[in-house]
């Protein structure tokens, strides 16, 4: 197993919120409800800038927590409409942000937060908009839907626009939706403060900042770089995008195993951490929705067997598996998000729908079973642990042909030590159990084949800059089949991938479809983007 070291972000300072000119009720809420007393480094830098009324581009791994600085408390009426508009890329982040605002605004009963997101009933949302929402949190597609179809939505009182996880919003293809939203806000002619928040700052954000912000302050806090710098919008994001900061107390690891042993190594790791250790909470990132469903079914059937009544050992605990991906109904996604947030121990199998911004308490391990499509996405995934000064660990699975990805991370200041391969022995029995389950009936066999195909389709969507590492031709299809409990690679597997319409290379349209297959499936509404 290989250790990775990276640029670290300093989390806490000795400064308190009392030092700022915040409303005393807001400070009391931070203390009593959120149990927050000291400011983080990024809060110390960001909140005074926001209170001065300037636009800001904020880069932070731990989450900015800067929103309190926006609210010089105004005595407005609910019917005045949105005072602040907060745009987030996913429904889970929208729900989490809404719940946080509910806590922050508890003392200020005249300020009403509300959330709009895909999967919810539009009629109920329209009714809430008519009554009045002062802090409006929304996914981009759903807000555009209401802008076009809901007469009662108005932006005449908007003073702040906050784009959280703004780079992910652009990655998911919401640039046109953001343009519609900006045009609707600009049509009021009202002066507005704009804030872009993200752990990584990209060229796309540079363009967004240039059209939506006026002389923004660029804020970035990490070891050796704690200054707040005035910067032009065109240069700031790109200047900061070459290196990434990870949480201060994160320990990173890489395990290199052939793909035919990936499944049993993941299972062995889960058993070691969650069945025989206390209070372990894992998030496992997987490349496709079908693969998430397959692994959930397989692990539940094989790993969650009841312990023998004759056993004298009482140290083991039951395994609690959860899953989260874009093909689930919104009610299911909300339920899983809430349950995993409050559980003490468990394993969340998920796609990148859970990679951005979510604050899932007490997560101890991040496992990247399928590598991310970029160093930036790697950073976002591992950022789900070691949050706000807590300890956490991450594990990246690679095959021997994929080890150059370590060099890609190193180019972004996520550096690695001497390489050392680790292959777990005594995996034969566990692999046999998985294969027996998969081949027990035709339904489980077809499910495994579909999950394998979805994995291979996702593998073809790695960007061209990483094709020398993650190329479909480098995969041993027989070994990949083993990682889905199949004894052999299904016949015609290669042609089913290369001829799939979503991966067609005959036209630019086909290439765009292949990209959207991976991206939009994480939100769950690829057509409406809600």
N, C-alpha and C positions, 0 to 999 in steps of 0.2 A: 504494500500500500504506500502510496506516495503522498507526502504532505505538500500543500500549496501555501505560499504566503503572498500577501497582497498589500496594496496601499490601504491603511486603516483609517477609519473615520473616528475621530474623538467624539464621544457622545455627550457626557454631562459637563457642566461648568459649576462653579460655586455661586453663580448669580441666581437670584430668586425673582419671581414675577412681581413682587412688591416694588422692585426697583423701577418698573415700567409704569407709565401713566395709564394703566388699565382700570376698568371699572372694578371697584372692590368686590362686587358680587361675582364678577367673572373670576377674579383671583380666588375667592372663597370656593367657587365651584371646582376650579382646578385642584385645589387642596382636598376638599371633602369628597367629591364625587369621583374624580379621576386619580386621586392620590398622587398628584404631581406637585412637587415643591420647587426643585431646581430646574433651571432652563437647560436645554440641550445646547450644544455649540451652535447648531444652525438656528435655533430659536433666538439665541442671543444676538446673532447677526441679522436675522430676517425681520423680527417683529418691529424694531425701531425703523427700519426702512419702510415697512408697510404703513406704520403709523404716520410717517412723514408724507404719505400720499403718493410715493413713487411707484412706477411699475417695477416688477422684479422677475428675474429668472433664477429659480432656486434649485440647486442640485444637492441632494442628500440621500444617503442610503437608508437612514433610520426613519425617514418620514419627516417632513418639515415641522409639523406641529405649529405652523406659523399662523394659522387662521385666527387665533385670539387677537392678533395685532390689527386685524382688519376692522374689528367691531368697536368703533367709538359709538356707544349705544345711542341709537336715535329713538325718539318717541314717535313712531309712526303707527298708522292703523293697518290692520290686517288687509283691508281692502286696497291698500296702496300698491299691492303686488310685490314682485321680487325686488329685494334690496341687493341681494347677492345671487349670482348664478354660478354654480359649481358644476363643471363638466368632467365626468370620469368615463373610462373606456368600457367597464364591465358592470354587470348588474350587481355582482357581489360587492364590488367597491362602492357602488351607489348606495346599497343598503347599509354598509358599514359606515360610510360618511354621514348618512342620514341619522343613524343611531348616535354617532358622536355629537352631531349638532344638537340633537335632542337633549343630551346631557349638558353641553356647554350653555345652552340657552334656557335651561330650566328656571333660573331666577327671573328671566325676562319674558313674562307670559304674553306680552304683546307682540313678540317676534315669533312667527310661526314657520318652522322648517317643513319641507315637503320633498318627496322624491318621485321622479318619473322614470320608468324603465320598461324595457320590453318584457313581455310575458304577463304584465299586469293589465287589468281592464281599463281601457281608455275612458269609458263612461265615468268610472269612479275617479280617475285622474282629472277629468274635466270638471267634475263637481268640486274637487279640492281647489282647483285653479280659480273657479268662480268665487269660492269663499275667501280665497286669498292665501298665497304662500309668499313669505318674505325672504326665506333662504331656500332657493330652488336647486336641488341636486338632481342631475339627470345624465343618462347616457345620451350620446349625440343624436343617434337616429330617432329616439323617441321624442326628444325636444323638437327636432325638425318636423316631425309628424304633427305635433301640437301647433307649431308656428304656422303650418300650412292649413290646418283644419280646425283649430280651436279659437273661436273669436274672443274668448274671455282672457286669453293670455296677453299680457302687456308688459313692456319693459321700460316704461317711463320713469320708474323709480330706481332702476339698477345703477348702483355705484361701484360694484366690484364684479369682475369676471375672473374666476379661478379655474385654470385648466390643470387638473391633477393627473399624473401619469400621462403627460401630454404626448410624449414620444410614442407610447403604446397606442394612444388614440389615433395617431397618424399611421402607425404600422398596420392597424386594422382597417385602414382604408376610409377613415372618416374625414379626410381633408375637405371634401366638398360639403359635408354636413357642417363642419366648423365654419366654412365660408358663409353658409346660409345663416348660421347663428350670429356671426359677427355682423353681417349686413343688417339683420333684424335689430341688434343692439345699437348699431351705429345710426340707424334711421331715427332714433329718438333725439339725436344731437346732444345728449347729456354727457358731460365729462365723466370718465370712468377709469378706475384703477384696474390694471390687468396683472395677473400673477400666473406664471408658468412653473409648475412643480414637477420634478422628475428625478430619478436616481441617475439617469444618463441623459446627456444633452447631445442632440444629433443635428445633422444638416437640415433635416426637415423642420426641426424646432427653430432653427435659425431663420428659415423662411417665414414660419408662423409668427415669430417674434417681430420680424421686420414689418409685417402688415398689420399687426394688432397692438403693438406697444410703442410707447414714446420714451426714448432714452432710458431703457430699463437698467436697473442695477443687477449685475450678475453676482450671485452669492454661492460660494462653494467652500465647504469646510472639510479638511482632512489633515492628516499628519503632514506637517511641513507646508501647509497651505491654508492659513486661517484668515486670510484677508478678504474683506468685501471690496470688490473692484468695480468701479464705474466702467461700463463697456458698451460699445455700440451693439445693437441687436444682431447685426450681420456677423460679427466676429465672436461674440461671447460663447454661444453654444458650441461652435466648431472648435474653439480654442480649448474647451474643457472636455472634448469627447474622446481624446486619445487614451486617457487612463481612467480607471474606475476605482472607486473606493468601496470597500466592503466593511461590514460591521466590525467594531474594534475587537470583540471577543469571539469571533468566528474561527473555528478550526476547520481547515479544508483538506479533503483527502481524495485521492484517485485510486480506483482499483482497476486493473487491466486483466481481463479474462476473455477467452474466445466466446463468440456469440452463443455457441452451443451450451455454455455453462452459465450464461447470464441469468436464466430463470432460477436455477438452483442456488446461485450465489445470492440473488435478491431474497429468495425464500429463507436461506440460512441467516442472512443479516437480519431480516424481520424477526425470525424466531429468537435469535440471540438478544436482540434489543428489547423486544416487546413481550416475550413470553417468560424470560428469565431475569429481566431487570425491572426495576420499579420506575414508574412515572416517565416512560419514554413515549414521545409523541412524534410521529414521522409523517412527512409529506413526500410522496414518491411521484416524480414528474415523468409522464409517459407521453409518447408522441401523438397518439390518436385516441379518439373516443371509443372506437371498437376495441382497442387493446386494453383500455381501462376496464371496460365491461368484462372482457375475457379474464383478465387477471383477478378481478374481484370474485368472479364465479369460481375460478380455479382455486384460489387461496382459501376461500370460504369453505370449499368442499374438502380440500386436502389438509390444510394447516389448522383448521378450527375443529378438529376432531376432539371429542370429549376425552379427558385423561382417564386412564385405567383406574378403576376403583380399588385395584390391588396395590397401586403405587403408594409408597410411603412418603414420597416427596411432596411437599406442600408449597414449593417455591414458585411454581409456574402460575401464570395468570392467563385468563382467556384473551384471545385476540379480537379487537374491535376494528373491522374494516369499514371505511367510508369511500365513496367515490364522487367526483365532481368533474363534469365536462359540459360542453356546449350543447350536446344533443338531449340533455335532460330537460324535463318540463320545469318552468320557473318555480313552481311550488316545491318540487323536489330539491332544486338547487338551494333555495332559501332554507329549507329544513336541514339539509346536510351542513350548510355553512354554519347555522346556529348550533347544531349538535356538536360538530367538531370544535367549534370555538370554546364550548364549555366543558368538554370532556377532559379527563385527567390523563388518559392514555388512549392511543389509537393510531391507525394508519390510514392516511388519506391518499388514495390513488387518484391522480388528477392529470389533466392537460394544463397548458399554460394559462387557462382561464383563472388559475389561482396564483399566477406568478407575480402579479403586479399589485403593490400597495396594500394588500390585505394584511390586517393585523390579527393573526390567529395565535392566541396566547399560548405560551409554554411549549412551543414546538422545539424539540431537542435536536432533530436530524432532518436535513433536506437531502433526499436521494434523487439524483438525476439518472434514472434508469436509461433514458434516451437522452443523449447530449443536446444541449440547446443549439439554436441556429446561429448564435453569435455570442461574443464575449459579453455584450450588453445584457442579453437574455440570461446568461449564466449568472451575472451579478444580481439581476432581479429575482431569480429563483432562490439563490442562497440568502437573499435579504428577508426571506420569510422566517428566519431564525436569528438568534443573537440580536434581537431588537431591543432598543432602548437600554443598552448596557447589559443585557442578559447574556449568558453563555449559550453557544450552539455549535453544531458541527454539520458538515456537508460531505457527501460522498458522490463522486462522479464515476459512472461506469463507462469504460472505453474498451474496445477490442484492440488487439495488437496493431491493426492497420489504422487505427484512429488516434494513435498516441501523439501525432503532430498537433492535435488540438491543444495540448498543453503549451506548445510554443505560441499558438494564437493567443491564449490567455496571457502568456508572459509578455507579449507585445503590448498589452494593455495594463501593465503593472500588476497582473495577477500571476505571480511567478512561482516556479516549482523547484523543489530540491532534486537530488539525484534520483533517477528513475529506478523503480524496483517492482517487478511483476509479482502478483500474488494470485495463485489459483487454488481454490478450496478443494481439498480431496474429500473422499468419502461422500460424494454427491450422487453416486449411482442409485442408491435406494430411493432418494427423494425424486430424482428424475424419473425413475420407474413409476412411482406413485402418480406423478403428474401425467405421464403418458397413458397409464392405465385409465385414469379418469377421462382424458380427452378421447380415447378410442373406445370408451365403454358403449357409446351409442352414436348414431348418426348426427343427432342435434348438437352434441358437444363437439364432435369432429368438425362440423361445418362452421360452428362458432369460432373454433381455433383457426381454421383456414381463413375466415373473413378477417379476424384480428391480425393475422400474419400479412394479408394483402394490404390492410390499412397501414400497418407499420412500414411496409415497403413503399407505398405511395407517399407517406410522410417523408421517407428517407430521400426520395427524389426531389424534395422541395428545398433542400439545403441550398444556400446561395452559391453562385458560381465561384465566389472567393474561397469557399470551403470545399469545393468539389474534389480537390486533390486529397482531401481527408475523408469526406463522407460521399462516396460515389457508389451507386447501386452495383456497378460492376465489381467493386471490391468485396461485396458481401458474398459469403458462401451460403447459398440458399438452403442447403441441407442443414447447416449449423443454425441459420436463422429460424428454420422450422423447428429445430429442437427447443429453441427458447420459447416456443408456444406449445410445447408438449406434444408435437407431432414427431412421428418416428422417421418420416421422410418428407422431403419437399414435395408438395402436390404437383402433379403433371400440369404443364402449361402455365406455371406460375409466372415465369419471366414475361411471356407474351401478354398475360392479363394485366401486367403493370405497364408495359411499354405502350400497349394499345388503348389504355384507359383514356377516355376523353379528357379527364381532368389533367392528364399529363402529356397530351398531344403536343408535339414539337413542330407540327406542320405549319403553324401560324402563331402570330403574336397572341391571338385570342386564346389559343390553347395554353400558352405559357402563363398568361394571366390567370386562367382557370386553375392551373396547378398551384399557383401562389395562393389564390383565394381559398383553395381546399384546406390548406393548413391554417391560414389566418382566421377566416371568418367562422370556421367550425368551433372556435374557442368561445365565441360570443353566443352562438346558438341560433342566431337569426341571420344567415348569410345574405338573404335577399333584402330584408328590411333594415338590417344592421342595427336593430333596436337593442 
